Amino acid sequence: MTSHMARETLEAPDVVAQLMRRNGAGLAELRKLYAARKPSHIVTVARGSSDQAAGYFKYLVEILLGIPCASVGASIVSIYDRSLALRDCIVVAISQSGSAPDLLAYVAEVKRAGIPLVVISNHGDSGLARAADICIDLGAGPELSVAATKTFIASAAMVARIAAEWAEAPDLVAASERLPSVLETASTLRWEAFEEAMTAAKALFVLGRGPSLPIANEIALKLKETSQLHAEAFSAAEVVHGPMELVEPGFPVLLLSPSDAASVTNQMTANRLQAAGARLYCVSKDSKLPNHLDYQPAHHVLLDPISIIQTFYGAAERISRARGRDPDRPRLLSKVTKTL
């Protein structure tokens, strides 16, 4: 029987295609907002997988626009009851449900401060969406699996498009329009060696750098929630500062190394991990890297991480079932987590 997770992963290309077609007016408003505001920085607020999409947005904003972008903890307002001195910024909130109490408390503070609020949500009638100055409704339809797949991919695709519009980067805009066909191909790729290794694994590292680091975080999160596998994500730079001490002969490491500016330093990290005895699985276009796992390039290197996560979600669903679990129903989790 096909799981909801498998079906929803395969729906992602069409969701992204519709998302790009439907939101021309919203993107035009976002261009005007950025031009008028001229923000000195961008602030994001999100939880769970949505916060990984926000992390991906951070790298794109900083690479393309050269201004800081940071995630602010909603608990500063909701738990610690602190007003924030927000100014000279745009706030971007990302939430699949749009109903988390801590996010709602935070955006109330944003509105009190008179800061423009952009909301990206799969529920355009949610409390978060109603508070927005500009709301992008993902329109992904119901997501029945607890593990977010199509909504994460849609969120990542939309933040990439927003960054491209703000940066006036026509090559990235064009590549985002072609992303659905890339995702279709990415869905057909298989990482058999990695899937087999994860069937009996007890722990692993997932490494990325730059825009791939939030994707590494998302991969680690999904392996935890769907396979009860102790997966930890690290920067491919930071892993050598302390976590390296955990590496023993045969310890599995998944390295995300698309062909961007970090690929050379990723190779240096790969060499050190191999010397320490790690069993490396490298997502790369360099077939000479150990246990090479292929990915579908996305017509712009900054979109490659989205293609990689599309392929991974299929692998994660199969790994979960191979480990005797139901990928749709983790033991201790529910679809909407309402933190304070």
C-alpha positions, 0 to 999 in steps of 0.5 A, a space after each residue: 500500500 502506498 503511503 501518504 508520504 510517498 504520494 505527497 512527495 510525488 505531488 510536489 512538482 505539480 504543487 510548485 508549478 501551480 504555486 509559480 503560476 498563481 502568485 504573480 500578483 503577490 510577487 509583484 507586491 513583494 517587489 514593490 515592498 522591498 524597493 520601497 522599504 530598502 531593508 537593512 536586514 530580513 527577520 524570519 520566524 518559523 518552526 520545524 521544517 518551515 524553519 529549515 525553509 527559513 534557513 535556506 532563505 537566509 543563505 539566499 538573501 545573504 548571497 544575493 542581496 548582501 544583507 543579514 537575514 536571521 531567524 528570531 525566536 518566537 519565545 522571546 515574545 510568547 514566553 519571555 514577554 519581551 518587546 523587540 526593537 524591530 526596525 528597518 526590516 521586513 519580517 517573513 513568517 513561514 508556517 504550514 498551518 499558520 496556527 502556532 500560538 508562539 508564532 501568532 504572538 510574535 506576529 502580533 508584536 511585529 504588527 504592533 511595531 509597524 513592521 511589514 509582515 510577509 506570511 507563507 502558509 498552506 492555510 491562506 485563511 489562518 490567523 497568521 495569514 490574516 495578520 499578513 501585509 502580503 500572504 503567499 498561500 502555498 495551495 499544496 492541498 491537504 498533507 495527510 502524512 505527519 512528515 511535511 514533504 510537498 509543503 516544505 518543497 513549496 516553501 523552499 521554492 517560494 522563498 527562492 523565488 522571493 529572493 530572486 525577485 528582490 535581487 533582480 536575478 532573471 537567471 534565478 527567476 527563469 530557473 525557478 519556473 523550470 523547477 517543476 520539471 527538475 523535481 519530476 526527474 529528481 523523483 525518479 532517482 534512487 540512492 540504493 546504497 544509502 537506503 540499504 545502509 540506513 536500514 540498520 544504522 543507529 546514527 549518522 551525520 548529515 553535512 551541508 554548507 551554505 544553502 545546503 546546510 538547512 537541507 541537511 537539517 531537514 534531512 536529519 529531522 525527517 530521519 528522526 521523525 520517520 525512522 527513529 534514527 539518530 541523525 545530526 546535521 552539521 556544517 561541513 566546516 563545523 563538523 571538524 571542530 568537535 563532532 569529528 570526535 564521534 566518528 569511528 570506523 564505519 560511522 555513516 556520513 551523508 555529505 551534500 555537495 552540489 556544485 557551488 562555491 563550497 564544493 572544494 572545501 567540502 572535498 577537504 572535509 570528505 578527506 578528513 572524514 575518510 581518514 577518520 574511518 567514516 563511511 561517506 555517502 556523497 550527494 554530488 556531480 563528482 562520481 569519483 567521490 566515495 559512495 556517490 549519490 547522484 542528484 538532478 541539477 536545477 538550472 541554477 546552483 542555488 536551487 540544487 538543494 531543492 532538487 536534492 530534498 525531492 530525491 531524499 524524501 523518496 529515500 526517507 519513505 523507503 528507509 522508514 518502511 525498511 526499518 519496520 515503521 509507518 512513515 505517515 504515523 510517528 509514535 509521538 508526533 502529530 501533524 500540527 504542533 502548537 508550541 507556546 
